[in-house]
Amino acid sequence: MDPRISVAIDRTIGPGFYRLHRFVLLRSHGQIMGKAMGLPMVVLSTTGRRTGLTRHAALLAYKVSDARYIVVPSNGGRPKAPHWLANL
């Protein structure tokens, strides 16, 4: 896919889809929309460093053991790190 098209999709329908995805993952405890490309999706919950509000991010993860996962703060290949990284 042309990168310009994927960026356009990400900027237009992406935010709504990401909100829906987080909602479904949280409500279904990962039973619905819990995998992408064969890898598990996890919801990382952090506390905002400035606001103190709970933030949720749906992330692709690599399973290391039954209780351990690795997530990579790639921000979809963008040059800037994702906002959730600063809240860890």
Backbone as JSON, one array per atom type, in Angstrom:
{
  "sequence": "MDPRISVAIDRTIGPGFYRLHRFVLLRSHGQIMGKAMGLPMVVLSTTGRRTGLTRHAALLAYKVSDARYIVVPSNGGRPKAPHWLANL",
  "N": [[0.85, -1.18, 0.0], [0.5, 2.21, -0.76], [2.38, 4.53, 1.1], [1.34, 7.11, 1.51], [-1.39, 6.76, 1.3], [-1.92, 5.03, 3.45], [-1.24, 6.73, 5.57], [-3.16, 8.73, 5.22], [-5.51, 7.26, 5.7], [-5.02, 6.52, 8.35], [-5.09, 9.0, 9.62], [-7.7, 9.85, 9.18], [-9.87, 7.82, 9.6], [-8.62, 6.4, 11.54], [-8.35, 7.4, 14.36], [-11.01, 7.02, 15.39], [-11.33, 4.27, 14.98], [-9.29, 3.29, 16.66], [-10.19, 4.04, 19.21], [-12.55, 2.51, 19.32], [-11.42, -0.05, 19.14], [-9.87, -0.22, 21.53], [-11.98, -0.05, 23.39], [-13.51, -2.4, 22.79], [-11.57, -4.41, 23.24], [-11.07, -4.04, 26.01], [-13.67, -4.44, 27.15], [-14.3, -7.04, 26.32], [-12.35, -8.5, 27.45], [-10.17, -9.18, 25.88], [-11.14, -11.2, 24.24], [-12.46, -10.58, 21.89], [-11.28, -9.13, 18.95], [-8.68, -9.58, 19.74], [-6.3, -10.35, 18.58], [-3.77, -9.67, 16.15], [-2.35, -10.07, 13.06], [-1.69, -12.61, 13.89], [-0.51, -12.26, 16.35], [-0.79, -11.52, 19.86], [-2.95, -8.93, 21.14], [-2.61, -6.41, 23.54], [-3.83, -4.43, 26.27], [-2.43, -1.64, 27.43], [-2.38, 0.03, 30.41], [-1.86, 3.16, 31.73], [-0.91, 5.86, 33.94], [-1.53, 9.19, 33.41], [1.14, 11.46, 33.18], [0.94, 14.19, 33.59], [-1.8, 14.78, 33.96], [-2.79, 12.81, 35.63], [-4.78, 11.08, 34.96], [-6.19, 7.92, 34.01], [-4.94, 6.17, 31.27], [-5.42, 4.3, 28.28], [-3.89, 2.08, 26.04], [-4.05, 0.21, 23.12], [-2.04, -2.38, 22.14], [0.19, -4.18, 20.0], [1.69, -7.22, 20.89], [4.43, -9.31, 22.0], [4.48, -12.52, 23.16], [6.18, -13.66, 25.95], [6.19, -15.37, 28.14], [3.72, -17.15, 30.14], [2.74, -15.02, 31.67], [4.08, -12.77, 30.84], [4.77, -10.16, 28.56], [6.11, -8.52, 25.69], [6.21, -5.24, 24.53], [6.59, -2.89, 21.89], [7.53, 0.42, 21.55], [6.74, 1.73, 18.91], [5.1, 3.49, 17.54], [3.77, 3.13, 15.12], [5.77, 3.28, 13.2], [6.42, 5.92, 12.97], [8.53, 8.88, 13.32], [8.51, 10.03, 15.91], [8.23, 9.05, 19.35], [5.54, 7.14, 20.86], [2.93, 8.66, 22.85], [2.25, 7.27, 25.21], [4.59, 6.13, 26.11], [6.03, 7.98, 27.64], [4.59, 7.95, 29.96], [5.23, 5.71, 31.38]],
  "CA": [[0.0, 0.0, 0.0], [1.22, 3.48, -0.82], [2.44, 5.14, 2.43], [0.46, 8.29, 1.6], [-2.75, 6.27, 1.52], [-2.02, 4.53, 4.83], [-1.22, 7.9, 6.45], [-4.47, 9.37, 5.08], [-6.47, 6.42, 6.42], [-4.71, 6.62, 9.78], [-5.5, 10.32, 10.12], [-9.14, 10.08, 9.04], [-10.69, 6.87, 10.35], [-7.79, 5.8, 12.57], [-8.71, 7.72, 15.75], [-12.26, 6.37, 15.77], [-11.09, 2.83, 15.07], [-8.46, 3.0, 17.84], [-11.08, 4.13, 20.37], [-13.41, 1.33, 19.29], [-10.59, -1.22, 19.42], [-9.6, -0.23, 22.98], [-13.23, -0.34, 24.08], [-13.85, -3.81, 22.59], [-10.58, -5.23, 23.95], [-11.3, -3.93, 27.45], [-14.96, -5.03, 27.53], [-14.33, -8.48, 26.05], [-11.16, -9.1, 28.09], [-9.3, -9.69, 24.82], [-11.75, -12.29, 23.48], [-12.82, -10.04, 20.58], [-10.23, -8.26, 18.4], [-7.53, -9.78, 20.61], [-5.1, -10.74, 17.83], [-3.5, -9.0, 14.88], [-1.24, -10.74, 12.39], [-1.34, -13.8, 14.67], [0.09, -11.88, 17.63], [-1.8, -11.0, 20.8], [-3.08, -7.51, 21.43], [-2.76, -6.15, 24.97], [-4.19, -3.06, 26.6], [-1.52, -1.08, 28.42], [-3.01, 1.12, 31.16], [-0.88, 4.0, 32.41], [-1.43, 7.06, 34.56], [-0.98, 10.36, 32.74], [2.15, 12.12, 34.02], [0.5, 15.55, 33.91], [-3.2, 14.85, 34.37], [-3.13, 11.8, 36.62], [-5.88, 10.27, 34.45], [-5.83, 6.62, 33.46], [-4.92, 6.12, 29.8], [-5.34, 2.93, 27.77], [-3.37, 1.96, 24.68], [-4.08, -1.15, 22.58], [-0.73, -2.59, 21.54], [0.6, -5.5, 19.55], [2.66, -7.7, 21.87], [5.09, -10.59, 21.83], [4.33, -13.27, 24.41], [7.44, -14.23, 26.4], [5.77, -16.48, 28.99], [2.28, -17.06, 30.42], [2.36, -13.74, 32.29], [4.96, -11.69, 30.4], [4.67, -9.74, 27.17], [6.99, -7.42, 25.28], [5.61, -4.29, 23.59], [7.59, -2.01, 21.3], [6.95, 1.76, 21.33], [7.12, 2.11, 17.55], [4.21, 4.54, 17.04], [3.44, 2.86, 13.72], [6.89, 3.63, 12.34], [6.64, 7.37, 12.92], [9.79, 9.26, 13.95], [8.33, 10.37, 17.33], [7.77, 7.97, 20.22], [4.14, 7.31, 21.25], [2.74, 9.4, 24.1], [2.17, 6.39, 26.37], [5.93, 5.79, 26.58], [6.44, 8.93, 28.68], [3.82, 7.67, 31.16], [5.71, 4.5, 32.06]],
  "C": [[0.89, 1.24, 0.0], [1.21, 4.13, 0.57], [1.53, 6.36, 2.59], [-0.98, 7.89, 1.87], [-2.9, 5.79, 2.96], [-2.01, 5.68, 5.84], [-2.58, 8.6, 6.41], [-5.55, 8.58, 5.82], [-6.28, 6.56, 7.92], [-5.2, 7.93, 10.37], [-7.01, 10.54, 10.08], [-9.96, 9.12, 9.89], [-9.92, 6.23, 11.5], [-8.21, 6.12, 14.0], [-9.99, 7.06, 16.23], [-12.09, 4.87, 15.91], [-10.29, 2.49, 16.33], [-9.29, 3.07, 19.12], [-11.98, 2.91, 20.46], [-12.62, 0.08, 19.67], [-10.28, -1.33, 20.92], [-10.84, -0.63, 23.76], [-13.57, -1.83, 24.0], [-12.87, -4.71, 23.33], [-10.81, -5.21, 25.46], [-12.57, -4.66, 27.86], [-15.0, -6.54, 27.34], [-13.17, -9.22, 26.71], [-10.28, -9.8, 27.06], [-9.89, -10.81, 23.99], [-12.14, -11.86, 22.08], [-11.75, -9.03, 20.17], [-8.94, -8.37, 19.21], [-6.26, -10.22, 19.91], [-5.01, -9.92, 16.56], [-2.26, -9.66, 14.29], [-0.76, -11.95, 13.19], [-0.71, -13.52, 16.02], [-0.98, -11.32, 18.56], [-1.77, -9.48, 20.89], [-3.24, -7.39, 22.95], [-3.21, -4.71, 25.15], [-3.25, -2.63, 27.73], [-2.23, 0.09, 29.09], [-1.92, 1.87, 31.92], [-1.61, 5.18, 33.06], [-0.74, 8.25, 33.89], [-0.04, 11.13, 33.66], [1.75, 13.54, 34.4], [-0.89, 15.59, 34.51], [-3.55, 13.9, 35.51], [-4.27, 10.89, 36.18], [-5.36, 8.94, 33.92], [-5.97, 6.67, 31.95], [-4.76, 4.68, 29.38], [-4.82, 2.98, 26.34], [-3.43, 0.5, 24.27], [-2.8, -1.34, 21.78], [-0.56, -4.02, 21.08], [1.71, -5.96, 20.48], [3.28, -9.02, 21.44], [5.02, -11.31, 23.16], [5.66, -13.94, 24.74], [7.17, -15.46, 27.27], [4.28, -16.31, 29.27], [1.86, -15.7, 30.94], [3.21, -12.57, 31.82], [4.85, -11.44, 28.9], [5.69, -8.63, 26.92], [6.2, -6.56, 24.3], [6.7, -3.35, 23.11], [6.95, -0.66, 21.02], [7.31, 2.32, 19.96], [6.3, 3.26, 16.99], [3.93, 4.37, 15.55], [4.54, 3.26, 12.75], [7.15, 5.12, 12.21], [7.95, 7.73, 13.64], [9.67, 9.58, 15.45], [7.8, 9.17, 18.1], [6.29, 8.21, 20.58], [4.03, 7.99, 22.61], [2.75, 8.51, 25.33], [3.55, 6.06, 26.94], [6.38, 6.7, 27.72], [5.69, 8.71, 30.0], [4.26, 6.43, 31.9], [6.61, 4.85, 33.23]]
}
